[in-house]
Amino acid sequence: MVGLVKLSDKFTTAHRSCRRSATRTPPNWCAPKTGRIIGALTGILIVMKGLPLAYAKDMQEDKEGAMDALSALSLAVAAMTGMVTDLIPDTVRMKKAAGEGYATATDLADWLVRSLNIPFGRPTTSPAASSALAAEQSVPLHRVELAAMQAIGAANHG
């Protein structure tokens, strides 16, 4: 679903130091930071695990990673908060998208697993095909004929 929100130019315009990317948005910047933060956490957990219980001296190898992770996390939270605060939702488009019924495709997959005992992972073919049929017919998912959905299910699940 593209176009449900509009981001402020403050968060989408390339800065002269980011010449390689014209859309250097906070999510693009924050995504790689998660690896750095998780790496710092893993490092400190390994250091702490290696200590005997009676060790009471000041730690040496835990500070640098923890401070780096804190700095990256603080900047990421500030950037994402600013972006979310300034975004402009297109409520008309959101309401229209919600009414198209594609969110119910997940409910359909859950029902296939629970009610028909179809192994998890396989049921996604029927909702995906049903959603594609709805798009092809330009109707919401809940308006696709039951017989058509049953035919899709029979073809996918025997």
MDTraj code that builds the backbone (N, CA, C; nanometers):
import mdtraj as md
import numpy as np

residues = "MET VAL GLY LEU VAL LYS LEU SER ASP LYS PHE THR THR ALA HIS ARG SER CYS ARG ARG SER ALA THR ARG THR PRO PRO ASN TRP CYS ALA PRO LYS THR GLY ARG ILE ILE GLY ALA LEU THR GLY ILE LEU ILE VAL MET LYS GLY LEU PRO LEU ALA TYR ALA LYS ASP MET GLN GLU ASP LYS GLU GLY ALA MET ASP ALA LEU SER ALA LEU SER LEU ALA VAL ALA ALA MET THR GLY MET VAL THR ASP LEU ILE PRO ASP THR VAL ARG MET LYS LYS ALA ALA GLY GLU GLY TYR ALA THR ALA THR ASP LEU ALA ASP TRP LEU VAL ARG SER LEU ASN ILE PRO PHE GLY ARG PRO THR THR SER PRO ALA ALA SER SER ALA LEU ALA ALA GLU GLN SER VAL PRO LEU HIS ARG VAL GLU LEU ALA ALA MET GLN ALA ILE GLY ALA ALA ASN HIS GLY".split()
xyz = np.array([
    [0.0844, -0.1178, 0.0000],
    [0.0000, 0.0000, 0.0000],
    [0.0892, 0.1245, 0.0000],
    [0.1024, 0.1815, -0.1122],
    [0.1861, 0.2993, -0.1284],
    [0.0970, 0.4225, -0.1241],
    [0.1490, 0.5294, -0.0640],
    [0.0772, 0.6552, -0.0648],
    [-0.0175, 0.6750, 0.0520],
    [-0.0064, 0.5940, 0.1561],
    [-0.0951, 0.6107, 0.2707],
    [-0.0500, 0.7255, 0.3603],
    [0.0785, 0.7584, 0.3559],
    [0.1310, 0.8709, 0.4329],
    [0.2271, 0.9501, 0.3454],
    [0.2425, 1.0778, 0.3776],
    [0.3395, 1.1625, 0.3094],
    [0.4411, 1.2063, 0.4140],
    [0.5679, 1.1824, 0.3818],
    [0.6737, 1.2218, 0.4741],
    [0.7134, 1.3664, 0.4494],
    [0.7481, 1.4336, 0.5567],
    [0.7946, 1.5712, 0.5476],
    [0.9257, 1.5764, 0.4690],
    [0.9475, 1.6852, 0.3967],
    [1.0723, 1.7033, 0.3231],
    [1.1937, 1.7035, 0.4159],
    [1.1725, 1.7338, 0.5430],
    [1.2840, 1.7319, 0.6380],
    [1.3445, 1.5924, 0.6493],
    [1.2648, 1.4906, 0.6176],
    [1.3110, 1.3534, 0.6371],
    [1.3297, 1.2770, 0.5070],
    [1.3108, 1.3419, 0.3932],
    [1.3278, 1.2713, 0.2669],
    [1.4227, 1.3405, 0.1709],
    [1.4596, 1.4627, 0.1977],
    [1.5472, 1.5360, 0.1076],
    [1.6917, 1.4987, 0.1360],
    [1.7672, 1.4735, 0.0314],
    [1.9079, 1.4361, 0.0471],
    [1.9883, 1.5549, 0.0983],
    [2.0749, 1.5281, 0.1899],
    [2.1684, 1.6276, 0.2403],
    [2.2939, 1.6197, 0.1544],
    [2.3696, 1.7259, 0.1453],
    [2.4873, 1.7229, 0.0590],
    [2.5888, 1.6169, 0.1034],
    [2.5839, 1.5753, 0.2297],
    [2.6765, 1.4703, 0.2737],
    [2.6255, 1.3309, 0.2377],
    [2.5009, 1.3209, 0.1896],
    [2.4419, 1.1917, 0.1511],
    [2.4184, 1.1891, 0.0011],
    [2.5163, 1.2211, -0.0771],
    [2.5002, 1.2326, -0.2217],
    [2.4564, 1.1023, -0.2884],
    [2.4892, 0.9895, -0.2306],
    [2.4561, 0.8621, -0.2938],
    [2.3079, 0.8308, -0.2891],
    [2.2343, 0.8925, -0.1991],
    [2.0937, 0.8567, -0.1828],
    [2.0067, 0.9808, -0.1800],
    [1.9096, 0.9850, -0.2688],
    [1.8179, 1.0990, -0.2717],
    [1.7050, 1.0812, -0.1711],
    [1.6887, 0.9625, -0.1160],
    [1.5818, 0.9377, -0.0196],
    [1.6398, 0.8760, 0.1064],
    [1.7269, 0.9468, 0.1698],
    [1.7929, 0.8975, 0.2915],
    [1.6986, 0.9193, 0.4088],
    [1.5976, 0.8334, 0.4213],
    [1.4970, 0.8472, 0.5258],
    [1.5445, 0.7815, 0.6539],
    [1.4867, 0.8206, 0.7682],
    [1.5251, 0.7560, 0.8942],
    [1.5159, 0.6039, 0.8920],
    [1.4125, 0.5424, 0.8329],
    [1.4135, 0.3959, 0.8306],
    [1.5328, 0.3396, 0.7524],
    [1.5709, 0.4054, 0.6425],
    [1.6879, 0.3600, 0.5663],
    [1.8149, 0.3725, 0.6487],
    [1.8217, 0.4754, 0.7302],
    [1.9398, 0.4969, 0.8122],
    [1.9384, 0.4049, 0.9345],
    [1.8213, 0.3822, 0.9929],
    [1.8111, 0.3047, 1.1168],
    [1.8265, 0.1546, 1.0959],
    [1.7859, 0.1036, 0.9825],
    [1.7887, -0.0416, 0.9602],
    [1.9273, -0.1014, 0.9846],
    [2.0349, -0.0453, 0.9278],
    [2.1657, -0.1058, 0.9544],
    [2.2139, -0.0860, 1.0980],
    [2.1608, 0.0130, 1.1668],
    [2.2019, 0.0375, 1.3058],
    [2.1589, -0.0768, 1.3974],
    [2.0532, -0.1475, 1.3605],
    [2.0080, -0.2571, 1.4463],
    [2.1160, -0.3637, 1.4600],
    [2.1881, -0.3923, 1.3522],
    [2.2971, -0.4896, 1.3599],
    [2.4058, -0.4445, 1.4549],
    [2.4363, -0.3180, 1.4503],
    [2.5393, -0.2621, 1.5386],
    [2.4954, -0.2709, 1.6852],
    [2.3689, -0.2394, 1.7105],
    [2.3171, -0.2414, 1.8474],
    [2.3098, -0.3847, 1.8993],
    [2.2608, -0.4761, 1.8171],
    [2.2533, -0.6168, 1.8584],
    [2.3931, -0.6738, 1.8780],
    [2.4878, -0.6335, 1.7939],
    [2.6267, -0.6767, 1.8108],
    [2.6846, -0.6307, 1.9433],
    [2.6568, -0.5062, 1.9818],
    [2.7049, -0.4546, 2.1103],
    [2.6424, -0.5317, 2.2258],
    [2.5131, -0.5620, 2.2149],
    [2.4458, -0.6399, 2.3189],
    [2.5089, -0.7790, 2.3305],
    [2.5305, -0.8432, 2.2170],
    [2.5922, -0.9760, 2.2177],
    [2.7304, -0.9712, 2.2819],
    [2.8077, -0.8695, 2.2481],
    [2.9409, -0.8539, 2.3055],
    [2.9375, -0.8403, 2.4559],
    [2.8501, -0.7561, 2.5078],
    [2.8448, -0.7366, 2.6527],
    [2.7928, -0.8618, 2.7231],
    [2.6985, -0.9332, 2.6591],
    [2.6494, -1.0574, 2.7195],
    [2.7599, -1.1622, 2.7285],
    [2.8446, -1.1695, 2.6267],
    [2.9553, -1.2655, 2.6282],
    [3.0569, -1.2280, 2.7359],
    [3.0882, -1.0980, 2.7478],
    [3.1813, -1.0534, 2.8516],
    [3.1253, -1.0862, 2.9894],
    [2.9982, -1.0564, 3.0104],
    [2.9373, -1.0802, 3.1417],
    [2.9284, -1.2294, 3.1728],
    [2.9014, -1.3106, 3.0728],
    [2.8906, -1.4557, 3.0921],
    [3.0245, -1.5148, 3.1337],
    [3.1332, -1.4560, 3.0847],
    [3.2651, -1.5090, 3.1136],
    [3.3185, -1.4717, 3.2511],
    [3.2476, -1.3879, 3.3237],
    [3.2962, -1.3449, 3.4552],
    [3.2576, -1.4451, 3.5643],
    [3.3486, -1.4690, 3.6572],
    [3.3083, -1.5493, 3.7740],
    [3.2094, -1.4697, 3.8592],
    [3.1269, -1.5375, 3.9340],
    [3.0251, -1.4704, 4.0156],
    [3.0835, -1.3736, 4.1176],
    [3.2001, -1.3993, 4.1677],
    [3.2592, -1.3153, 4.2726],
    [3.3368, -1.1966, 4.2168],
    [3.3427, -1.1802, 4.0880],
    [3.4191, -1.0718, 4.0272],
    [3.3532, -0.9387, 4.0606],
    [3.4236, -0.8509, 4.1284],
    [3.3647, -0.7247, 4.1708],
    [3.4420, -0.6039, 4.1191],
    [3.5329, -0.6251, 4.0260],
    [3.6134, -0.5136, 3.9754],
    [3.5414, -0.4436, 3.8604],
    [3.5901, -0.3262, 3.8287],
    [3.5335, -0.2469, 3.7206],
    [3.5525, -0.3191, 3.5870],
    [3.4495, -0.3195, 3.5075],
    [3.4572, -0.3819, 3.3758],
    [3.5362, -0.2907, 3.2811],
    [3.6096, -0.3475, 3.1887],
    [3.6856, -0.2681, 3.0932],
    [3.6305, -0.2805, 2.9517],
    [3.5864, -0.3971, 2.9138],
    [3.5481, -0.4220, 2.7751],
    [3.3994, -0.4012, 2.7464],
    [3.3253, -0.3560, 2.8437],
    [3.1814, -0.3397, 2.8214],
    [3.1423, -0.1973, 2.7851],
    [3.2226, -0.0992, 2.8171],
    [3.1836, 0.0416, 2.8038],
    [3.1724, 0.0883, 2.6581],
    [3.2716, 0.0603, 2.5771],
    [3.2758, 0.1157, 2.4420],
    [3.1553, 0.0699, 2.3586],
    [3.1273, -0.0583, 2.3587],
    [3.0138, -0.1100, 2.2827],
    [2.8816, -0.0587, 2.3348],
    [2.8682, -0.0534, 2.4669],
    [2.7431, -0.0068, 2.5268],
    [2.7182, 0.1401, 2.4946],
    [2.8217, 0.2218, 2.5035],
    [2.8064, 0.3653, 2.4732],
    [2.7781, 0.3878, 2.3248],
    [2.8441, 0.3115, 2.2394],
    [2.8200, 0.3214, 2.0953],
    [2.6757, 0.2817, 2.0638],
    [2.6293, 0.1733, 2.1250],
    [2.4915, 0.1280, 2.1029],
    [2.3913, 0.2312, 2.1544],
    [2.4184, 0.2870, 2.2712],
    [2.3296, 0.3889, 2.3272],
    [2.3225, 0.5104, 2.2367],
    [2.4359, 0.5525, 2.1850],
    [2.4392, 0.6675, 2.0946],
    [2.3596, 0.6396, 1.9666],
    [2.3815, 0.5220, 1.9075],
    [2.3103, 0.4863, 1.7839],
    [2.1603, 0.4743, 1.8095],
    [2.1237, 0.4121, 1.9206],
    [1.9826, 0.3956, 1.9536],
    [1.9157, 0.5296, 1.9809],
    [1.9826, 0.6163, 2.0547],
    [1.9254, 0.7485, 2.0849],
    [1.9008, 0.8291, 1.9578],
    [1.9971, 0.8263, 1.8682],
    [1.9831, 0.8992, 1.7419],
    [1.8717, 0.8383, 1.6569],
    [1.8642, 0.7054, 1.6533],
    [1.7601, 0.6385, 1.5750],
    [1.6209, 0.6702, 1.6290],
    [1.6052, 0.6673, 1.7605],
    [1.4754, 0.6984, 1.8204],
    [1.4370, 0.8428, 1.7924],
    [1.5321, 0.9343, 1.8035],
    [1.5032, 1.0755, 1.7749],
    [1.4634, 1.0950, 1.6283],
    [1.5357, 1.0307, 1.5366],
    [1.5051, 1.0452, 1.3942],
    [1.3678, 0.9879, 1.3610],
    [1.3388, 0.8683, 1.4117],
    [1.2093, 0.8061, 1.3834],
    [1.0955, 0.8836, 1.4481],
    [1.1180, 0.9350, 1.5694],
    [1.0153, 1.0148, 1.6360],
    [0.9843, 1.1394, 1.5552],
    [1.0889, 1.2073, 1.5069],
    [1.0683, 1.3263, 1.4244],
    [0.9931, 1.2943, 1.2972],
    [1.0300, 1.1831, 1.2328],
    [0.9645, 1.1450, 1.1079],
    [0.8164, 1.1138, 1.1307],
    [0.7876, 1.0364, 1.2351],
    [0.6487, 0.9980, 1.2624],
    [0.5666, 1.1196, 1.3051],
    [0.6274, 1.2092, 1.3819],
    [0.5571, 1.3294, 1.4262],
    [0.5178, 1.4176, 1.3076],
    [0.6054, 1.4262, 1.2066],
    [0.5817, 1.5142, 1.0927],
    [0.5091, 1.4488, 0.9758],
    [0.4839, 1.3178, 0.9802],
    [0.4182, 1.2556, 0.8642],
    [0.2724, 1.3004, 0.8549],
    [0.2232, 1.3014, 0.7333],
    [0.0858, 1.3445, 0.7080],
    [0.0085, 1.2245, 0.6535],
    [-0.0846, 1.1718, 0.7326],
    [-0.1607, 1.0560, 0.6848],
    [-0.2654, 1.0972, 0.5821],
    [-0.2834, 1.0143, 0.4813],
    [-0.3892, 1.0346, 0.3826],
    [-0.5069, 0.9487, 0.4296],
    [-0.5888, 1.0061, 0.5172],
    [-0.6957, 0.9286, 0.5819],
    [-0.7993, 0.8781, 0.4827],
    [-0.8241, 0.9528, 0.3764],
    [-0.9205, 0.9073, 0.2757],
    [-0.8681, 0.7801, 0.2096],
    [-0.7426, 0.7819, 0.1695],
    [-0.6815, 0.6640, 0.1063],
    [-0.6728, 0.5474, 0.2056],
    [-0.6417, 0.5770, 0.3324],
    [-0.6339, 0.4720, 0.4347],
    [-0.7688, 0.4030, 0.4529],
    [-0.8754, 0.4835, 0.4603],
    [-1.0092, 0.4254, 0.4761],
    [-1.0466, 0.3407, 0.3550],
    [-1.0117, 0.3896, 0.2369],
    [-1.0409, 0.3142, 0.1143],
    [-0.9636, 0.1821, 0.1146],
    [-0.8338, 0.1878, 0.1506],
    [-0.7509, 0.0667, 0.1538],
    [-0.8031, -0.0318, 0.2580],
    [-0.8456, 0.0188, 0.3735],
    [-0.8990, -0.0700, 0.4776],
    [-1.0269, -0.1377, 0.4305],
    [-1.1052, -0.0680, 0.3486],
    [-1.2302, -0.1242, 0.2994],
    [-1.2136, -0.2243, 0.1868],
    [-1.0934, -0.2322, 0.1283],
    [-1.0712, -0.3260, 0.0191],
    [-1.0615, -0.4695, 0.0669],
    [-1.0410, -0.4901, 0.1962],
    [-1.0485, -0.6237, 0.2534],
    [-0.9245, -0.7093, 0.2430],
    [-0.8139, -0.6557, 0.1922],
    [-0.6952, -0.7399, 0.1782],
    [-0.6365, -0.7786, 0.3134],
    [-0.6658, -0.7032, 0.4171],
    [-0.6179, -0.7404, 0.5503],
    [-0.6812, -0.8713, 0.5959],
    [-0.7970, -0.9043, 0.5426],
    [-0.8637, -1.0279, 0.5830],
    [-0.7994, -1.1512, 0.5203],
    [-0.7065, -1.1334, 0.4277],
    [-0.6367, -1.2479, 0.3688],
    [-0.5598, -1.3241, 0.4767],
    [-0.5043, -1.2518, 0.5740],
    [-0.4344, -1.3172, 0.6847],
    [-0.5328, -1.3962, 0.7695],
    [-0.6505, -1.3391, 0.7940],
    [-0.7541, -1.4116, 0.8687],
    [-0.7954, -1.5380, 0.7949],
    [-0.8041, -1.5299, 0.6626],
    [-0.8390, -1.6463, 0.5826],
    [-0.7326, -1.7552, 0.5971],
    [-0.6052, -1.7176, 0.5930],
    [-0.4973, -1.8153, 0.6108],
    [-0.5032, -1.8787, 0.7491],
    [-0.5277, -1.7970, 0.8526],
    [-0.5406, -1.8511, 0.9891],
    [-0.6560, -1.9507, 0.9978],
    [-0.7682, -1.9174, 0.9371],
    [-0.8848, -2.0057, 0.9393],
    [-0.8535, -2.1382, 0.8701],
    [-0.7840, -2.1318, 0.7569],
    [-0.7484, -2.2543, 0.6855],
    [-0.6623, -2.3466, 0.7724],
    [-0.5725, -2.2882, 0.8508],
    [-0.4868, -2.3681, 0.9392],
    [-0.5693, -2.4282, 1.0530],
    [-0.6477, -2.3425, 1.1201],
    [-0.7236, -2.3880, 1.2378],
    [-0.8377, -2.4815, 1.2018],
    [-0.9161, -2.4459, 1.1036],
    [-1.0404, -2.5182, 1.0760],
    [-1.0235, -2.6364, 0.9814],
    [-0.9351, -2.6240, 0.8842],
    [-0.9206, -2.7307, 0.7853],
    [-0.7920, -2.8111, 0.8029],
    [-0.7163, -2.7770, 0.9097],
    [-0.5919, -2.8482, 0.9419],
    [-0.4919, -2.8509, 0.8259],
    [-0.4896, -2.7436, 0.7501],
    [-0.3914, -2.7324, 0.6424],
    [-0.2604, -2.6870, 0.7070],
    [-0.1495, -2.7533, 0.6782],
    [-0.0227, -2.7176, 0.7426],
    [0.0112, -2.5699, 0.7248],
    [0.0643, -2.5106, 0.8305],
    [0.1013, -2.3700, 0.8280],
    [0.2029, -2.3478, 0.7162],
    [0.1852, -2.2440, 0.6390],
    [0.2733, -2.2136, 0.5274],
    [0.2058, -2.2425, 0.3942],
    [0.1326, -2.3526, 0.3875],
    [0.0610, -2.3859, 0.2643],
    [-0.0597, -2.2963, 0.2406],
    [-0.1328, -2.2544, 0.3458],
    [-0.2550, -2.1787, 0.3197],
    [-0.2335, -2.0431, 0.2558],
    [-0.1123, -1.9938, 0.2521],
    [-0.0926, -1.8604, 0.1949],
    [-0.1215, -1.8579, 0.0452],
    [-0.1168, -1.9725, -0.0204],
    [-0.1424, -1.9734, -0.1648],
    [-0.2870, -1.9387, -0.1959],
    [-0.3810, -1.9886, -0.1175],
    [-0.5227, -1.9593, -0.1434],
    [-0.5567, -1.8123, -0.1182],
    [-0.5211, -1.7555, -0.0018],
    [-0.5496, -1.6130, 0.0173],
    [-0.4790, -1.5245, -0.0851],
    [-0.3565, -1.5599, -0.1215],
    [-0.2848, -1.4799, -0.2215],
    [-0.3563, -1.4864, -0.3557],
    [-0.3982, -1.6057, -0.3946],
    [-0.4697, -1.6211, -0.5221],
    [-0.6055, -1.5523, -0.5164],
    [-0.6726, -1.5609, -0.4019],
    [-0.8017, -1.4940, -0.3862],
    [-0.7863, -1.3427, -0.3924],
    [-0.6802, -1.2904, -0.3295],
    [-0.6528, -1.1471, -0.3339],
    [-0.6218, -1.1029, -0.4761],
    [-0.5452, -1.1844, -0.5486],
    [-0.5138, -1.1526, -0.6879],
    [-0.6408, -1.1513, -0.7726],
    [-0.7310, -1.2472, -0.7477],
    [-0.8572, -1.2515, -0.8207],
    [-0.9412, -1.1275, -0.7903],
    [-0.9447, -1.0872, -0.6639],
    [-1.0193, -0.9670, -0.6253],
    [-0.9635, -0.8439, -0.6969],
    [-0.8312, -0.8337, -0.7020],
    [-0.7694, -0.7201, -0.7710],
    [-0.8007, -0.7239, -0.9200],
    [-0.7960, -0.8434, -0.9779],
    [-0.8267, -0.8601, -1.1207],
    [-0.9702, -0.8192, -1.1517],
    [-1.0620, -0.8521, -1.0595],
    [-1.2035, -0.8195, -1.0785],
    [-1.2376, -0.6784, -1.0290],
    [-1.1379, -0.6093, -0.9697],
    [-1.1570, -0.4747, -0.9130],
    [-1.2677, -0.4727, -0.8082],
    [-1.2664, -0.5734, -0.7210],
    [-1.3631, -0.5803, -0.6109],
    [-1.2877, -0.6061, -0.4810],
    [-1.3469, -0.5684, -0.3670],
    [-1.2844, -0.6027, -0.2395],
    [-1.2819, -0.7550, -0.2220],
    [-1.1895, -0.8033, -0.1404],
    [-1.1739, -0.9471, -0.1204],
    [-1.3031, -1.0133, -0.0738],
    [-1.3776, -0.9468, 0.0126],
    [-1.4995, -1.0089, 0.0643],
    [-1.6116, -1.0165, -0.0406],
    [-1.5907, -0.9551, -0.1563],
    [-1.6898, -0.9615, -0.2645],
    [-1.6585, -1.0692, -0.3691],
    [-1.5464, -1.1381, -0.3536],
    [-1.5140, -1.2479, -0.4451],
    [-1.6141, -1.3605, -0.4181],
    [-1.6657, -1.4178, -0.5252],
    [-1.7654, -1.5246, -0.5122],
    [-1.7087, -1.6427, -0.4334],
    [-1.7903, -1.6984, -0.3451],
    [-1.7493, -1.8120, -0.2636],
    [-1.7061, -1.9295, -0.3520],
    [-1.7794, -1.9543, -0.4589],
    [-1.7456, -2.0656, -0.5482],
    [-1.6059, -2.0472, -0.6082],
    [-1.5698, -1.9232, -0.6415],
    [-1.4371, -1.8962, -0.6971],
    [-1.3290, -1.9227, -0.5929],
    [-1.3548, -1.8808, -0.4679],
    [-1.2580, -1.9041, -0.3614],
    [-1.2477, -2.0540, -0.3305],
    [-1.3588, -2.1264, -0.3341],
    [-1.3558, -2.2705, -0.3108],
    [-1.2772, -2.3419, -0.4216],
    [-1.2917, -2.2949, -0.5442],
    [-1.2176, -2.3528, -0.6554],
    [-1.0676, -2.3286, -0.6386],
    [-1.0326, -2.2092, -0.5920],
    [-0.8915, -2.1790, -0.5662],
    [-0.8392, -2.2696, -0.4557],
    [-0.9174, -2.2862, -0.3501],
    [-0.8768, -2.3724, -0.2387],
    [-0.8599, -2.5172, -0.2822],
    [-0.9521, -2.5654, -0.3624],
    [-0.9444, -2.7045, -0.4103],
    [-0.8208, -2.7233, -0.4979],
    [-0.7911, -2.6233, -0.5800],
    [-0.6737, -2.6342, -0.6672],
    [-0.5432, -2.6320, -0.5871],
    [-0.5425, -2.5561, -0.4773],
    [-0.4203, -2.5418, -0.3971],
    [-0.4033, -2.6489, -0.2915],
    [-0.5132, -2.7057, -0.2445],
    [-0.5051, -2.7953, -0.1284],
    [-0.5678, -2.9319, -0.1506],
    [-0.6171, -2.9559, -0.2697],
    [-0.6733, -3.0866, -0.3020],
    [-0.7990, -3.1070, -0.2354],
])
top = md.Topology()
chain = top.add_chain()
for i, resn in enumerate(residues, 1):
    res = top.add_residue(resn, chain, resSeq=i)
    for name in ("N", "CA", "C"):
        top.add_atom(name, md.element.get_by_symbol(name[0]), res)
traj = md.Trajectory(xyz[None], top)
